[in-house]
Amino acid sequence: MYIAQTFNVLHDWWRYFIGFIIIVAAVVVGQIPFTALVMFKAIEEGDDLANLNEQAMLSMLEPNLNLFLMLLSFAIGLVGIFIAIKALHKQTITHLTTSRPKIDWKRVFFAFFFWGIVSSGLTLLDYFMSPDDYVVNFKLGPFLILCVIAIIMVPLQTSFEEYLFRGYLMQGIGVLTKTKWVPLITTSLIFGLLHIANPEVKQLGYVIMVYYIGTGLFLGIMTLMDEGMELALGFHAANNLFTALLVTADWTAFQTHSILKDMSNPTEAGFIDVFLPVFVMFPILLFIFSKKYKWTNWKDKLFGSVEEPPKEDYKILE
């Protein structure tokens, strides 16, 4: 139903093509302030612009300012998505989000707080088990500013990614191919591969891509089984927000005034980084959500076809 309901909006292939261009353009526009300020800073300090790598750019600005400007492009990208669905598809935000009559905010907040508590607990457990790998990074003033920025901007960043991959592309590819598994696999691969430029990949090796692609697959399964994006929105927001507030490292994309700083210098991703979340934690979470929300008919919801209803049974949304 989540994908099939897209037949109720304008869903020609060229609309998705133009919509994707609009979204990319919005993200590029959102990146201008960060790029301009970094270039200005580099010129001021006499750095060679040609030799600036991503890691150098991420560490050039004050962390709170850096975080705000990084997330700004996603916030503007989210606006781009909403413009595209309204102008090109005559689609509402609710219709893009869920198959339910209205967005189920209880689902969003359940996934948010559930994963926030679990992920924070795992981080603190690792801190107490390996205290030599961390230093306390807490400074009240910068941390309070970080909280304001992160609480406002991180959910916009994660919502952009969810609305793009589990929403716009999932529905678009689904109605164009009339399948469920094709958009599930395609969006998961694209989601994972777009993280290939992250500093974590350079630090931990390409095996970490298993985690990124696996996370996309987990979020996609959750969306299809629950017939909506609410759980994915809550989970993704919690995952990034609590990470930004709790722990940072010199080799991560988010370098923040967090409570802890990871001082370890891993040379490759291991079991805890990749295989524990993808092959242990995510299946357990899917099991918990499936019991709470009574998911059934897994085969059809993940691998079934998307049937277009007879023309007389649906009309384009106004």
LOLUM-209671 format. One record per residue (C-alpha): residue in one letter; x, y, z. Coordinates in Angstrom, 2 decimals. Example, Ala and Ser with C-alpha at 12.3 -4.5 7.8 and 13.67 -1.06 7.14 Angstrom:
<recs>
(a,(12.30,-4.50,7.80)),
(s,(13.67,-1.06,7.14)),
</recs>
This chain:
<recs>
(m,(0.00,0.00,0.00)),
(y,(2.81,2.44,0.83)),
(i,(4.22,2.20,-2.70)),
(a,(0.94,1.41,-4.48)),
(q,(-0.70,4.58,-3.18)),
(t,(1.74,6.52,-5.37)),
(f,(-0.53,5.69,-8.31)),
(n,(-2.83,8.32,-6.76)),
(v,(-0.36,11.07,-7.62)),
(l,(1.30,12.17,-10.83)),
(h,(4.00,9.53,-11.27)),
(d,(5.43,9.79,-14.80)),
(w,(9.12,8.84,-14.96)),
(w,(10.13,12.29,-16.20)),
(r,(8.61,13.91,-13.12)),
(y,(10.95,11.90,-10.90)),
(f,(13.87,12.78,-13.14)),
(i,(13.14,16.51,-12.89)),
(g,(12.35,16.17,-9.20)),
(f,(15.71,14.54,-8.54)),
(i,(17.45,17.41,-10.34)),
(i,(15.56,19.92,-8.18)),
(i,(16.60,18.06,-5.02)),
(v,(20.27,17.87,-6.04)),
(a,(20.22,21.57,-6.96)),
(a,(18.79,22.42,-3.53)),
(v,(21.55,20.44,-1.80)),
(v,(24.22,22.18,-3.90)),
(v,(22.78,25.59,-3.03)),
(g,(22.80,24.58,0.63)),
(q,(26.50,23.70,0.42)),
(i,(27.51,27.14,-0.83)),
(p,(27.86,28.81,2.62)),
(f,(30.08,25.99,3.94)),
(t,(32.25,25.88,0.81)),
(a,(32.58,29.67,0.62)),
(l,(33.56,30.01,4.28)),
(v,(36.09,27.17,4.07)),
(m,(37.67,28.68,0.96)),
(f,(37.81,32.09,2.62)),
(k,(39.44,30.55,5.70)),
(a,(41.94,28.62,3.58)),
(i,(42.93,31.72,1.60)),
(e,(43.24,33.70,4.83)),
(e,(45.59,31.09,6.28)),
(g,(47.55,30.71,3.04)),
(d,(46.54,27.11,2.38)),
(d,(46.68,25.60,-1.08)),
(l,(43.05,25.20,-2.21)),
(a,(44.01,22.49,-4.70)),
(n,(45.33,20.26,-1.92)),
(l,(42.43,20.64,0.49)),
(n,(40.91,17.23,1.29)),
(e,(37.60,16.57,3.00)),
(q,(39.18,15.87,6.38)),
(a,(41.03,19.20,6.28)),
(m,(37.85,21.05,5.32)),
(l,(35.89,19.46,8.17)),
(s,(38.47,20.52,10.74)),
(m,(39.01,24.05,9.42)),
(l,(36.02,25.71,11.08)),
(e,(34.89,25.89,14.69)),
(p,(33.03,22.59,15.33)),
(n,(29.61,24.08,16.09)),
(l,(29.74,26.37,13.07)),
(n,(31.05,23.50,10.96)),
(l,(28.19,21.24,12.05)),
(f,(25.54,23.89,11.36)),
(l,(26.85,24.64,7.87)),
(m,(27.23,20.94,7.02)),
(l,(23.65,20.23,8.03)),
(l,(22.29,23.32,6.31)),
(s,(22.61,21.70,2.89)),
(f,(20.42,18.80,4.02)),
(a,(17.81,21.18,5.44)),
(i,(17.59,23.03,2.13)),
(g,(17.56,19.69,0.31)),
(l,(14.53,18.71,2.40)),
(v,(12.78,21.87,1.22)),
(g,(13.71,20.84,-2.33)),
(i,(11.97,17.47,-1.84)),
(f,(8.80,19.13,-0.58)),
(i,(8.82,21.56,-3.52)),
(a,(9.29,18.67,-5.98)),
(i,(6.45,16.52,-4.61)),
(k,(4.03,19.43,-4.50)),
(a,(4.90,21.04,-7.84)),
(l,(5.56,17.92,-9.92)),
(h,(3.49,15.19,-8.30)),
(k,(0.62,17.01,-6.56)),
(q,(1.58,14.96,-3.51)),
(t,(1.28,15.86,0.17)),
(i,(3.99,15.34,2.79)),
(t,(1.69,12.91,4.62)),
(h,(1.20,10.88,1.44)),
(l,(4.97,10.70,0.93)),
(t,(5.48,9.69,4.56)),
(t,(2.91,6.99,5.24)),
(s,(-0.03,4.96,3.99)),
(r,(-1.94,5.92,7.14)),
(p,(-4.48,8.80,7.04)),
(k,(-2.04,10.95,9.02)),
(i,(1.56,10.70,10.20)),
(d,(1.79,8.48,13.29)),
(w,(4.01,10.55,15.55)),
(k,(3.82,7.89,18.29)),
(r,(5.74,5.58,15.97)),
(v,(8.34,8.28,15.28)),
(f,(8.93,8.98,18.96)),
(f,(8.90,5.32,19.98)),
(a,(11.68,4.48,17.52)),
(f,(13.55,7.67,18.47)),
(f,(13.59,7.12,22.22)),
(f,(13.97,3.35,22.02)),
(w,(17.06,3.49,19.81)),
(g,(18.34,6.61,21.58)),
(i,(18.38,4.79,24.91)),
(v,(19.88,1.61,23.45)),
(s,(22.60,3.34,21.41)),
(s,(23.53,5.67,24.28)),
(g,(23.74,2.69,26.62)),
(l,(26.04,0.84,24.21)),
(t,(28.29,3.89,23.89)),
(l,(28.54,4.31,27.66)),
(l,(29.15,0.58,28.07)),
(d,(32.06,0.78,25.65)),
(y,(33.38,3.81,27.53)),
(f,(33.39,1.95,30.86)),
(m,(34.86,-1.19,29.29)),
(s,(37.60,0.69,27.40)),
(p,(38.14,3.98,29.27)),
(d,(41.64,4.41,27.82)),
(d,(40.10,4.83,24.36)),
(y,(38.22,7.98,25.42)),
(v,(38.79,11.37,26.96)),
(v,(36.09,13.55,28.49)),
(n,(35.51,16.34,25.97)),
(f,(32.71,18.14,27.84)),
(k,(32.67,21.95,27.91)),
(l,(29.38,23.41,29.10)),
(g,(29.15,26.48,26.84)),
(p,(30.05,24.83,23.52)),
(f,(28.02,21.74,24.45)),
(l,(24.85,23.78,25.05)),
(i,(25.28,25.45,21.66)),
(l,(25.84,22.01,20.15)),
(c,(22.59,20.79,21.72)),
(v,(20.60,23.63,20.14)),
(i,(22.16,23.09,16.71)),
(a,(21.93,19.31,16.83)),
(i,(18.37,19.09,18.15)),
(i,(17.15,21.40,15.38)),
(m,(19.39,20.48,12.46)),
(v,(20.17,16.75,12.82)),
(p,(16.50,15.67,12.47)),
(l,(16.32,17.81,9.32)),
(q,(19.40,16.05,7.94)),
(t,(18.13,12.55,8.73)),
(s,(14.62,13.44,7.51)),
(f,(16.11,14.58,4.21)),
(e,(17.81,11.23,3.76)),
(e,(14.69,9.29,4.74)),
(y,(12.34,11.32,2.55)),
(l,(14.75,10.98,-0.37)),
(f,(15.59,7.27,-0.11)),
(r,(12.74,5.58,1.79)),
(g,(10.20,8.07,0.45)),
(y,(10.70,9.72,-2.93)),
(l,(12.97,7.11,-4.53)),
(m,(11.30,4.11,-2.87)),
(q,(7.87,5.15,-4.13)),
(g,(9.11,6.38,-7.50)),
(i,(11.16,3.29,-8.38)),
(g,(8.39,1.11,-6.99)),
(v,(5.62,2.45,-9.22)),
(l,(7.89,2.58,-12.26)),
(t,(9.08,-1.04,-11.87)),
(k,(5.89,-2.27,-10.14)),
(t,(8.06,-4.21,-7.69)),
(k,(9.01,-3.86,-4.03)),
(w,(12.37,-5.60,-3.96)),
(v,(13.89,-3.44,-6.72)),
(p,(13.38,-0.13,-4.86)),
(l,(14.42,-1.81,-1.59)),
(i,(17.74,-3.02,-2.99)),
(t,(18.36,0.03,-5.20)),
(t,(17.75,2.64,-2.50)),
(s,(19.83,0.66,0.01)),
(l,(22.80,0.46,-2.38)),
(i,(22.59,4.15,-3.33)),
(f,(22.21,5.16,0.33)),
(g,(25.27,3.14,1.28)),
(l,(27.44,4.17,-1.66)),
(l,(26.78,7.88,-1.07)),
(h,(28.65,7.46,2.23)),
(i,(31.78,6.27,0.42)),
(a,(33.36,9.73,0.67)),
(n,(32.93,9.82,4.47)),
(p,(36.19,10.06,6.46)),
(e,(35.20,6.85,8.27)),
(v,(35.65,4.89,5.04)),
(k,(39.21,6.11,4.61)),
(q,(39.97,5.34,8.26)),
(l,(38.21,1.98,8.61)),
(g,(38.39,0.63,5.06)),
(y,(35.75,-0.30,2.51)),
(v,(34.38,-3.07,4.71)),
(i,(32.49,-0.33,6.58)),
(m,(30.32,-0.04,3.46)),
(v,(28.64,-3.25,4.61)),
(y,(27.38,-1.25,7.59)),
(y,(26.12,1.68,5.48)),
(i,(24.38,-0.52,2.90)),
(g,(23.07,-2.78,5.66)),
(t,(21.64,0.24,7.47)),
(g,(19.86,1.32,4.28)),
(l,(18.46,-2.19,3.89)),
(f,(17.29,-2.21,7.51)),
(l,(15.54,1.14,7.14)),
(g,(13.97,0.05,3.84)),
(i,(12.64,-3.21,5.31)),
(m,(11.22,-1.28,8.24)),
(t,(9.46,1.15,5.89)),
(l,(7.93,-1.54,3.67)),
(m,(6.83,-3.78,6.54)),
(d,(5.29,-0.90,8.51)),
(e,(3.72,0.70,5.39)),
(g,(5.27,4.05,6.24)),
(m,(8.45,5.92,7.11)),
(e,(7.66,6.85,10.72)),
(l,(9.88,4.23,12.39)),
(a,(12.75,4.95,9.98)),
(l,(12.46,8.70,10.66)),
(g,(12.65,8.17,14.42)),
(f,(15.46,5.62,14.32)),
(h,(17.67,7.62,11.96)),
(a,(17.22,10.85,13.92)),
(a,(18.13,9.15,17.18)),
(n,(21.15,7.39,15.67)),
(n,(22.73,10.61,14.40)),
(l,(21.61,12.95,17.18)),
(f,(22.80,10.89,20.15)),
(t,(26.06,10.12,18.35)),
(a,(26.69,13.83,17.74)),
(l,(26.03,14.64,21.40)),
(l,(27.84,11.73,23.01)),
(v,(31.04,10.96,21.11)),
(t,(33.25,12.37,18.39)),
(a,(36.61,11.51,16.85)),
(d,(39.12,13.21,14.59)),
(w,(38.33,10.75,11.78)),
(t,(34.53,11.00,11.72)),
(a,(32.24,13.17,9.57)),
(f,(30.66,14.69,12.70)),
(q,(33.36,16.45,14.71)),
(t,(31.52,18.08,17.58)),
(h,(31.81,19.45,21.11)),
(s,(30.46,16.12,22.36)),
(i,(30.72,14.72,25.87)),
(l,(33.34,12.14,24.91)),
(k,(36.07,11.97,22.32)),
(d,(37.25,8.66,20.92)),
(m,(41.05,8.69,20.96)),
(s,(41.53,5.22,19.50)),
(n,(43.03,4.97,16.05)),
(p,(41.45,1.93,14.36)),
(t,(42.96,0.99,11.03)),
(e,(40.08,-1.20,9.87)),
(a,(36.47,-1.86,10.78)),
(g,(35.90,-4.94,12.89)),
(f,(33.07,-7.08,14.17)),
(i,(31.63,-4.42,16.49)),
(d,(31.65,-1.72,13.78)),
(v,(30.08,-3.75,10.98)),
(f,(28.78,-7.22,11.69)),
(l,(27.31,-6.72,15.18)),
(p,(24.87,-3.97,14.11)),
(v,(23.98,-5.37,10.67)),
(f,(23.67,-9.06,11.49)),
(v,(22.74,-8.98,15.18)),
(m,(21.28,-5.63,16.33)),
(f,(19.20,-4.81,13.24)),
(p,(17.49,-8.22,13.06)),
(i,(16.69,-7.97,16.78)),
(l,(15.19,-4.50,16.25)),
(l,(13.11,-5.75,13.31)),
(f,(11.84,-8.57,15.51)),
(i,(10.89,-6.14,18.30)),
(f,(9.11,-3.77,15.90)),
(s,(7.35,-6.66,14.18)),
(k,(5.93,-7.87,17.48)),
(k,(4.89,-4.41,18.64)),
(y,(3.22,-3.45,15.36)),
(k,(2.08,-6.97,14.37)),
(w,(3.80,-7.19,11.01)),
(t,(2.69,-10.09,8.84)),
(n,(3.04,-11.31,5.26)),
(w,(6.75,-10.53,5.01)),
(k,(7.22,-12.22,1.63)),
(d,(4.58,-10.14,-0.15)),
(k,(5.50,-6.86,1.53)),
(l,(9.17,-7.20,0.61)),
(f,(9.11,-9.17,-2.64)),
(g,(5.56,-8.89,-3.96)),
(s,(4.53,-6.89,-7.00)),
(v,(3.02,-3.41,-6.88)),
(e,(-0.33,-3.67,-8.57)),
(e,(-1.76,-0.65,-10.35)),
(p,(-5.46,-0.39,-9.55)),
(p,(-8.01,0.10,-12.34)),
(k,(-8.26,3.72,-13.41)),
(e,(-11.79,4.03,-12.05)),
(d,(-10.60,2.97,-8.56)),
(y,(-8.29,5.88,-7.97)),
(k,(-7.93,9.53,-8.85)),
(i,(-5.04,11.95,-8.82)),
(l,(-4.83,13.79,-5.50)),
(e,(-5.57,17.48,-5.67)),
</recs>
